[in-house]
Amino acid sequence: VAMFMQIANIVAFWVIIATVMVFFATIAVQIPLEKMIHGLAYTSFAPIKKRSIFKFNSA
């Protein structure tokens, strides 16, 4: 029984990995690379932007 549980566990793991890869591949195909880079840069610099002494686009 333990052997079959281990095989089922390995199969479930690879199915989940494949599903996650398909999900991110679909996103990568849908969104242009430039927009991804801009989005990543915006989200990574947003915390710095909030407490910065320079005001970005403040109207």
Buried (B, 14 or more C-beta within 10 A) or exposed (E): EEEEEEEEEEEEEEEEEEEEEEEEEEEEEEEEEEEEEEEEEEEEEEEEEEEEEEEEEEE
